[in-house]
Amino acid sequence: MEKNNQGTRDANSLGQNPLGVAPMGGLIAKFAIPAIISMLVSAMYNIVDQIFIGQGVGMLGNAATNVAFPVTTIATALALLLGIGGASNYNLEMGAGREKKASGIAGTALSSLVISGVILAVIVLVFLKLLLTLFGATTDVMPYAVDYTGITAFGLPFYILSVGGNHVVRADRSPTYSMTCIMVGAVINTILDPLFIFVFGWGIKGAAWATVIGQIVSGILVVVYFWKFRNMSLTSEMLKPRMRYLKAIISLGLASCINQIAMAIVQIVLNNILRYYGGNSVYGSDIPIACVGVISKVNQVFMAICIGISQGSQPIWGFNYGAKKYDRVRQAYCYSVTACTVIATIFFLCFQLFPHQIVGIFGTGSDLYFQFAERYLKIFMFMTFANGIQPMSSGFFTSIGKAKLGIVMSLTRQVIFLLPLIVIFPLFMGIDGVMYAGPIADAAAFVLAIVFARRELAKMRGVEA
């Protein structure tokens, strides 16, 4: 009798959860807008640094942040592995009515975020120059890269906790607080950057310290949330990492993690290719590395919006899939893809029509600098109008527990297509080969994403029938 009563209570709780009953358009907006703002604000850490460093330090400073960027990408990979994996499992378990297990998974995710951040910081500091050489630093860029990366390494534990922990905060039905955590840190970074660089005269070191202080504040706000404001039943005992939960977290977070690792690998290979083929061109090695760093930050703004839509939709996809409300899953996916495509088209037009103005935001340079940057932006980003579908579909598969499909989707653009092309094309086309590898890889990834997504949505219709 008690079991029957418990089942009724769970069913009633399921029916009242807004993820399973609220109108879809408003529900996606409620979760996606804070997620988009969080992603944009997170991207602003790097973009603001790039702008002020470009204005205050110059081209070599921009090149240094590009060389250092794989460290941030690897940190993001760990944050998404544990954050998205923890949040996705939490949503699925809550949708199935298993609240205690859901909270245990969240606790393991949070403690693992802190541990992984400390380990990564130690590795970076111990092997700093070796890593920067591997990441493509030239002789002129190395001093700037050492100064910047050596300082920002101290903020990595807080960065990983803030980025990964925000996914768990959002899954705990607090998307506004999640947005606030990241926003406060970024605002602090934006205020301190010009103060440290221009007023105190600290140069690239000032930008690094501004970043670290902002990350510390964001990380502390995540701790405050789970200490004071959480909705879930989280106890100190649940914060001890448990292997059975960690396996489940990794299985659903692996797709997003692999996507970031793939990005880091591509960045490293790309920097070294630019260093080699740029040295054999009229541009030299430093101009291509600096330009590509600037443009990758510009692309971050676009990807932040698309990934924000995906992340905001994941609690909706995951809960309704766990509750077997497949019509709502399909509806949420169609809403999300439509919004992402509209945004992508706007960015495509901006990249094609205003390349000089966009690059100019990040500082001045020679005629050759702007010549390379404008060509690279227009050619490499030519398929921007279709680029939101692949990360959207990867997040979709992950949130409904289809980890293998999520991993495949996360690998398509970066590893399966782009990485071979940026190695092969320059053999025949020189440094221009890097530019043309981008749109070809994007087109292939777009086609595969559409095929896999249509197939999965058709399966849901079949189950309903």
Residue, then its C-alpha position, 0 to 999 in steps of 0.5 A: m500500500e505504501k508503495n502505491n501511495q509513493g507512486t501516486r505522489d511521484a506521479n502527482s509531482l511529475g504532473q506539476n513540474p513545469l518542465g512537463v506541462a508548461p507551454m513550450g515557447g515560454l518554457i524554452a525562453k525561461f531556461a534558454i535566455p539565462a543560459i545564453i547570457s551565462m554562455l555569453v558572459s563566460a565568453m566575455y572573459n576571453i573576449v574582453d581580455q582580447i580587446f583590452i590586450g589588443q589595445g594595450v599590448g598589441m598583436l603579440g599580446n593577442a597571439a599570446t592569448n591564442v596560444a594560451f587558449p587551449v588551456t581554457t578549452i581543456a578546463t571547459a572540457l572538464a567543466l562540461l564533462l562533470g557539469i553537463g553529465g551531472a545535470s543530465n543525469y539529475n534531470l533524468e532521475m528527477g523525471a523518473g521520480r528518484e529524487k535521492k539518487a538525483s541529489g547524490i549524482a549532483g553532489t558527486a559532480l560538484s566535488s569532482l569539479v573542484i578536484s579536477g580543477v586543482i589537478l589541472a592547475v598543478i599540471v599547467l604550472v609544472f609544465l608551463k613552457l613545455l605546454l606553450t611550445l606545444f600549443g604553438a608559441t613563437t619566440d616573440v610570443m612566448p614571454y607574453a604567453v608565460d606571463y598570461t598563462g602562469i597567472t590564469a592557471f591559479g583561477l582554473p579550479f574556480y573557473i571549472l567549478s563556476v562553469g560546471g556548477n552552473h549546469v547543476v544550478r540550472a538543473d536545480r530549477s534556478p536558471t537566473y542564479s546560474m546566469t548571475c554567477i557567471m555575469v558577476g565574475a565577467v563584470i568584475n573582469t571587465i572593470l578590472d581589465p582596463l584598470f590593471i592594464f592601462v591605469f596600473g600599467w601591468g600589461i598582459k599580467g593585469a589582464a590575467w589577474a583580472t580574469v582570475i579575480g572574476q573567476i574566483v568570485s563566480g566560483i564562490l557564488v556557486v558554493v554559496y548557492f549549494w550552501k544556502f539556496r538550493n532546491m535539491s536535498l543535498t547533504s554533506e555526505m552526498l558531496k563525497p565522490r561515488m564511482r557508480y555516480l561518476k560513471a553515469i556522469i561521465s557517460l552523459g558528459l563525455a560528448s560535450c567534453i570530447n567536443q571541447i578536447a577536439m577543439a583544443i586539439v584543433q587549436i594546437v594543430l592549427n597554431n602549429i600549422l599557422r606557425y609553419y606555413g605562415g613563416n613561409s608566406v608573406y604574413g610571417s608566423d605571428i600575424p596568422i596566429a594573432c588573427v586566428g585568435v581574434i576570430s576564434k573569440v568572435n566565433q565564441v560569441f556566436m557559439a555561446i548563443c547556440i550552445g546557450i539555447s542547447q543548454g537551456s533546452q537540455p533540462i526540458w529534453g531530459f525531463n520529458y524524455g524521462a517522463k516519456k512525453y515524446d511529443r514535448v521532446r520533439q516540440a522543444y527540439c524544433y523550437s530550439v533549432t529554429a531559434c538557433t538557425v535565425i541567430a546563425t543567419i544574422f551572424f553569417l551576414c555580419f561576418q560577410l558584410f563587416p569583417h574589417q569593423i569586427v577585427g578592428i574592435f580587437g586593436t590595430g595592426s598592419d595592412l597585412y594583418f587586416q588583409f589576412a584577418e578579413r579573408y580568414l573571417k569571410i572564408f573560414m566562417f562561410m557556413t556560419f548560417a548552418n553551424g548551430i545545428q551540430p552542437m544543438s544536436s549533440g546536446f540533444f542526444t546527451s540530454i535524452g541519454k543517447a551518449k554514443l550519438g552525442i559523442v559522434m555528433s561532438l566529433t564530426r566537425q572538429v575531429i572527423f572533418l576539420l582536423p584532417l582538412i587543416v593538415i591536408f589542404p595546406l600541403f597543396m594550397g599553403i596557408d590558404g588551405v586552412m581557410y577553405a578547410g573550415p566551411i567544408a568541415d562545417a557543411a559535412a557536420f551539418v548534413l550528418a546532424i540533420v540525418f541523425a536528428r531526423r532519425e531519432l525524432a522518427k523513433m520517438r514517433g514510432v514509440e508513440a504509435 
